[in-house]
Amino acid sequence: MTWNDVSARQVLRRIFDAAVARADPRAAVINNLPERPRGRCIVVGAGKASAAMAAAIDVAWPDVDLSGVVVTRYGHAVPAGRIEILEASHPVPDAMSVMAAERIFAAVQGLGPEDLVVALISGGGSSLLVAPAGQMTLADKKAVNQALLASGATISDMNTVRKHLSAIKGGHLARAARPARLLTLVISDVPGDDPSEIASGPTVADPSTMAEARAIVARYGIDLPQAARSVLTHGKETPKAGDVEGEIRLIAAPSIALDAAAAAAHKAGLRPLILGDALEGEAREMGRVMAGIALSARDKGLPVAGPAVILSGGEGTVSLGVTTEGRGGRNTEFLLSLAVALKGAEGIWAIAGDSDGIDGVEDAAGALVAPDSIARMHEAGIDPRATLAVHDSYTAFKAIGDLVVTGPTLTNVNDIRAILIG
């Protein structure tokens, strides 16, 4: 097949859509339900996929004494029958995030050993489920989240800090649910699929420590409110192994989505190469590195000879510094950096997007890059390098009509990146 702009764009979109479809939360939940409980079943949860997950349980267990409450991001709610769906803010929490934590805590009170708590956990839960520790207020939690998001810290480091500033994350919810049996169904959006990090692990024993949280704050120079600093200095440790019990099932993950993307690429006549599902680092640096790999593949057949597609997952970061006016997320920043580094190289196209359909706080999942992207940006009055410097990648891709808009996908297995070598 001869690859041109039309065929490359169509195939890249099919590859991205295949990855997202493989992470469908409804099928994943139904395939991982245990035997029906003898007592009550209380469903709780938090994350961008939690409402769709809850709806699947309500349909699958019509004859079970079922109730519960889960919280998802605004715009991600779907009807879930007997399970109440709340919506809250992401990535910075709001009053609904606090109310959701209170309602979920209340839902797991007074249960017995014959009862079953099913916790539905997916990415985004950290800001959707908020119970400030110590003397912290919601304003303090907002300030903490904003500082973390702007710091350039990895998602793992951010979650370590979040867990130690929370009364519900880091295993506290699991402790509150005793003596009921606990099953946690997890859709992973973090590198390595560690359930203690996904949504900051509200039902999972926390292996990290207060000392580690303090070290992360110091390493990134994160300016925390005084009440948060007091919790990290004088607060109680999160529950550790042995303090909480329960079964954890990983039901969808980045690696599974990338396998589906690879299958779609192979069907289109491309050699798929998966670099990994847990790539982390500055999004713009990742873009430069990936540009070098793509050029090597095109010119030397290394690490894969074309026609091929280079796949990767994980989560980049965008360190804003003092610049806060630009629009864009880690995927459009990655792609703009990639395009700048490729300098209009022929025969290379790329797509990158967040599997939840929302890149950062914008209305696009990500964008597409073509050999003429930089030229078209200049024609539209956009200086790509200057735009990248102020983290305004969304504006650049919107100007040339190459944003990828899916709407909320109701799942979240982190970012999907694909570079096509024609």
C-alpha positions in Angstrom: 0.0 0.0 0.0 1.2 3.5 -0.8 0.7 5.7 2.2 -0.6 9.2 1.7 -2.1 11.8 4.0 -5.6 10.5 3.7 -4.8 6.8 4.3 -2.3 7.6 7.1 -4.8 9.7 9.0 -7.6 7.1 8.6 -5.4 4.3 9.9 -4.0 6.2 12.8 -7.5 7.1 14.0 -8.6 3.4 13.7 -5.5 2.4 15.7 -6.3 4.9 18.4 -10.0 4.0 18.5 -9.1 0.3 18.8 -7.0 0.9 21.8 -9.8 2.9 23.5 -12.4 0.3 22.6 -10.4 -2.5 24.2 -10.5 -0.6 27.5 -14.3 -0.5 27.5 -15.2 -0.6 31.2 -18.6 -2.4 30.9 -17.2 -5.6 29.4 -14.2 -5.5 31.7 -16.4 -5.4 34.8 -18.8 -8.1 33.7 -15.9 -10.4 32.9 -14.5 -10.0 36.4 -17.5 -10.2 38.8 -17.3 -12.8 41.5 -20.1 -15.1 42.6 -23.2 -13.2 43.8 -22.9 -12.3 47.5 -25.2 -13.8 50.1 -25.7 -10.5 51.8 -25.8 -7.0 50.6 -23.6 -5.6 47.9 -22.5 -2.0 48.3 -20.9 -0.4 45.2 -18.6 2.5 45.7 -16.0 4.1 43.5 -14.2 7.0 42.0 -12.7 7.8 38.6 -13.5 8.8 35.0 -14.7 5.2 34.2 -16.6 4.6 37.5 -20.1 5.4 36.3 -19.9 3.1 33.3 -18.4 0.4 35.6 -21.3 0.8 38.0 -23.9 0.6 35.3 -22.4 -2.7 34.2 -22.8 -4.2 37.8 -26.4 -2.9 38.0 -27.3 -4.7 34.8 -25.4 -7.9 35.6 -26.8 -8.4 39.1 -30.6 -7.6 38.9 -31.4 -10.1 41.7 -28.8 -8.9 44.3 -29.6 -6.5 47.2 -27.5 -3.8 45.5 -27.0 -0.1 46.3 -24.1 2.4 46.4 -22.6 5.6 45.2 -19.7 6.4 42.9 -18.3 9.7 41.7 -17.0 10.6 38.2 -15.9 13.7 36.3 -18.5 16.2 35.2 -19.8 15.1 31.8 -18.9 11.4 32.4 -22.0 10.3 34.2 -24.3 7.6 32.8 -27.4 6.0 34.5 -26.5 3.2 36.8 -29.9 2.1 38.2 -29.7 1.4 41.9 -26.3 3.0 42.2 -26.2 6.7 42.6 -23.8 8.7 40.3 -22.2 11.9 41.5 -20.1 14.2 39.5 -17.2 16.3 40.7 -14.3 18.4 39.3 -11.1 17.1 37.6 -8.1 17.7 37.8 -8.7 20.2 40.6 -11.3 19.1 43.3 -14.4 21.1 44.3 -17.1 20.9 46.9 -18.7 17.9 45.2 -15.4 16.0 45.6 -15.7 16.4 49.4 -19.4 15.5 49.4 -18.6 12.4 47.4 -16.1 11.2 49.9 -18.6 11.8 52.8 -21.3 9.9 50.9 -19.0 7.0 50.1 -17.8 6.7 53.7 -21.4 6.6 54.8 -22.3 3.9 52.3 -19.8 1.4 53.8 -20.8 1.9 57.5 -22.6 -0.8 59.5 -21.8 -3.7 57.2 -21.3 -7.3 58.2 -19.0 -10.1 57.1 -21.7 -11.5 54.7 -21.8 -8.2 52.9 -19.7 -7.4 49.9 -18.2 -4.0 49.0 -17.2 -3.6 45.4 -14.9 -0.6 44.8 -14.7 0.6 41.3 -11.4 2.5 40.8 -10.1 4.3 37.7 -7.9 7.2 36.8 -9.0 10.6 37.9 -10.2 9.5 41.3 -7.6 11.5 43.2 -9.4 14.8 42.6 -12.9 13.3 42.5 -12.7 11.8 46.0 -11.4 14.3 48.6 -11.3 14.0 52.4 -8.8 16.6 53.7 -6.5 15.2 56.4 -5.8 17.1 59.7 -6.9 20.8 59.6 -6.7 21.0 55.9 -9.6 22.7 54.0 -10.9 22.2 50.4 -9.0 25.4 49.5 -5.9 23.8 50.8 -6.5 20.6 48.7 -7.1 22.8 45.6 -3.8 24.6 46.2 -2.0 21.3 46.7 -3.4 19.8 43.4 -2.6 22.9 41.4 0.9 23.0 42.8 1.4 19.3 42.0 0.1 19.6 38.5 2.4 22.5 37.8 5.5 21.0 39.4 6.5 18.4 36.7 6.3 15.6 39.3 5.5 12.1 38.0 2.0 10.7 38.6 3.5 8.3 41.1 5.1 11.1 43.1 2.0 13.2 43.0 -0.1 10.3 44.3 2.4 9.7 47.1 1.8 13.2 48.3 -1.9 13.1 47.8 -2.3 9.9 49.8 -0.6 11.4 52.8 -2.8 14.5 52.8 -6.0 12.5 52.6 -8.3 10.7 55.1 -9.8 8.4 52.4 -6.9 7.6 50.0 -4.0 5.3 50.6 -6.2 2.5 52.1 -8.4 4.5 54.5 -11.6 3.6 52.6 -10.7 -0.1 52.9 -10.3 0.2 56.6 -13.7 2.0 56.9 -15.4 -0.9 55.1 -14.5 -3.6 57.6 -15.7 -6.2 58.4 -17.4 -6.5 55.0 -15.6 -8.4 52.2 -13.9 -6.1 49.8 -13.3 -6.5 46.0 -11.6 -3.7 44.1 -12.0 -3.6 40.4 -9.3 -1.4 38.8 -8.8 0.2 35.5 -5.2 1.3 35.4 -4.0 4.7 34.1 -0.6 4.7 35.8 2.8 3.3 34.7 3.3 -0.1 36.1 -0.4 -0.7 36.9 0.3 -0.4 40.7 -3.2 -0.4 42.3 -1.9 1.6 45.2 -1.3 4.5 42.9 -4.5 4.4 40.7 -6.8 7.2 42.1 -4.3 7.2 45.0 -5.4 3.7 46.2 -8.4 4.4 48.5 -8.8 0.6 49.1 -5.2 -0.5 48.8 -2.5 -0.7 51.5 0.0 2.1 50.9 3.7 1.1 50.6 4.9 4.8 50.6 5.7 6.8 53.7 5.3 10.3 55.1 9.1 10.7 54.8 8.9 9.9 51.1 6.1 12.4 50.6 8.1 15.1 52.3 11.1 14.3 50.1 9.0 14.6 47.0 7.8 18.0 48.1 11.4 19.1 48.7 12.7 17.6 45.4 10.2 19.5 43.2 10.2 22.6 45.3 6.4 22.3 45.8 4.9 25.2 47.7 2.3 23.7 50.0 -0.2 25.4 52.3 0.8 25.5 56.0 -2.0 23.0 57.0 -0.7 20.5 54.4 2.9 20.9 55.6 1.6 20.2 59.2 0.0 17.0 58.1 3.2 15.8 56.4 5.1 16.6 59.6 2.7 15.5 62.3 0.0 13.4 60.6 -0.6 9.6 60.9 0.8 7.1 58.4 -1.5 5.6 55.8 -2.6 2.0 56.3 0.1 -0.5 55.4 0.1 -4.2 54.4 -1.7 -6.2 57.1 -3.9 -3.2 58.1 -6.4 -3.7 55.3 -7.7 -6.8 53.5 -9.5 -7.5 50.2 -9.1 -8.8 46.7 -7.8 -6.6 43.9 -8.5 -7.3 40.2 -6.9 -5.3 37.4 -9.5 -5.4 34.7 -8.1 -3.0 32.1 -4.7 -1.5 31.6 -2.5 0.4 29.1 -0.7 -2.8 27.9 -4.0 -4.4 27.0 -5.0 -1.3 25.0 -1.7 -1.2 23.2 -2.1 -4.8 22.2 -5.4 -3.9 20.5 -3.7 -1.0 18.8 -1.0 -3.3 17.5 -3.5 -5.7 16.2 -5.3 -2.9 14.3 -2.0 -1.8 12.9 -1.1 -5.3 11.7 -4.5 -5.6 10.0 -3.7 -2.4 8.1 -0.5 -3.8 6.8 1.9 -2.1 9.3 4.6 -3.7 11.5 3.7 -2.7 15.0 6.4 -2.0 17.6 5.4 -1.3 21.2 8.1 0.7 22.9 6.3 0.3 26.3 3.2 1.1 28.2 4.8 3.2 31.0 6.8 6.0 29.3 7.1 9.0 31.6 8.9 12.4 31.5 8.4 15.9 30.1 6.0 15.7 27.1 8.2 18.0 25.0 11.3 15.9 25.7 9.4 12.8 24.8 8.4 14.4 21.5 12.0 15.1 20.6 13.1 11.6 21.5 10.3 10.0 19.5 11.1 12.2 16.5 14.6 10.8 16.5 13.3 7.2 16.7 10.8 7.9 13.8 13.5 9.3 11.6 15.8 6.4 12.3 13.0 3.9 11.4 12.3 5.7 8.2 15.9 6.2 7.1 17.6 3.1 8.5 14.9 0.6 9.4 15.8 0.8 13.1 14.3 -0.1 15.5 11.7 -1.2 12.9 11.5 -1.0 9.2 8.5 0.7 7.5 5.7 0.5 6.8 5.4 0.4 10.5 3.7 2.0 13.5 5.6 2.8 16.7 3.3 2.6 19.7 3.7 3.7 23.3 1.6 4.5 26.4 2.2 6.1 29.7 1.8 9.6 30.9 4.0 12.6 30.1 4.1 15.8 32.2 4.0 19.4 31.4 6.0 21.7 33.8 4.3 25.1 33.5 6.7 27.1 35.6 5.5 30.7 35.5 3.6 30.2 32.3 -0.1 29.4 32.8 -1.9 31.1 29.9 -1.3 28.5 27.2 -4.0 26.0 26.3 -3.1 22.3 25.9 -2.4 19.0 27.6 0.5 16.6 27.6 -0.6 14.9 24.3 -0.8 18.0 22.2 2.4 19.3 23.8 4.1 16.0 22.9 2.8 16.2 19.3 3.8 19.8 18.8 7.3 19.0 20.0 7.4 16.0 17.7 6.4 18.1 14.7 8.9 20.8 15.4 11.7 18.2 15.7 10.6 16.3 12.5 10.8 19.6 10.6 8.3 18.5 8.0 9.9 15.1 7.3 8.1 13.2 4.6 6.5 9.8 5.3 5.8 10.3 9.0 2.4 10.8 10.6 1.4 10.6 14.3 -1.5 10.6 16.7 -1.6 10.9 20.4 -4.5 11.2 22.8 -5.7 10.6 26.3 -7.9 7.5 26.3 -10.5 9.3 28.4 -11.1 11.7 25.6 -9.8 14.8 27.5 -6.3 16.0 27.2 -5.6 18.1 30.3 -8.7 20.3 30.7 -9.5 20.8 27.0 -12.3 19.4 24.8 -10.0 17.3 22.7 -8.4 13.9 23.4 -5.3 14.9 21.5 -4.3 15.7 17.9 -2.7 14.4 14.6 0.6 15.4 13.1 1.3 15.2 9.4 4.4 16.1 7.3 2.8 19.5 6.5 1.7 20.4 10.0 4.4 22.9 10.7 3.9 24.6 7.3 0.2 24.9 7.8 0.7 26.4 11.3 2.9 29.1 9.8 0.2 29.7 7.1 -2.3 30.1 10.0 -0.1 32.7 11.7 1.2 30.3 14.4 4.9 30.2 15.3 5.3 26.5 16.4 8.4 27.0 18.5 7.1 30.1 20.3 3.8 28.3 20.9 5.5 25.3 22.3 7.5 27.6 24.6 4.4 28.9 26.3 2.6 25.5 26.4 -0.1 26.6 23.9 -0.2 23.4 21.8 -4.0 23.2 21.7 -4.2 26.5 19.9 -1.7 25.4 17.3 -3.5 22.2 16.4 -6.9 23.9 16.5 -5.7 26.5 14.1 -5.0 23.8 11.5 -8.0 21.7 12.2 -6.1 18.7 13.5 -7.4 18.2 17.0 -8.8 14.7 17.7 -12.2 15.2 19.5 -13.9 12.0 20.8 -15.9 13.4 23.7 -15.8 11.5 27.1 -15.0 7.8 26.3 -16.0 6.7 29.9 -12.7 4.8 30.3 -9.1 5.7 31.2 -6.0 3.7 30.5 -3.8 6.8 30.1 -2.3 8.1 26.8 -2.1 6.3 23.5 0.6 7.4 21.1 1.2 6.0 17.5 3.7 7.1 14.9 3.2 5.8 11.4 6.3 5.3 9.2 5.1 5.0 5.6 
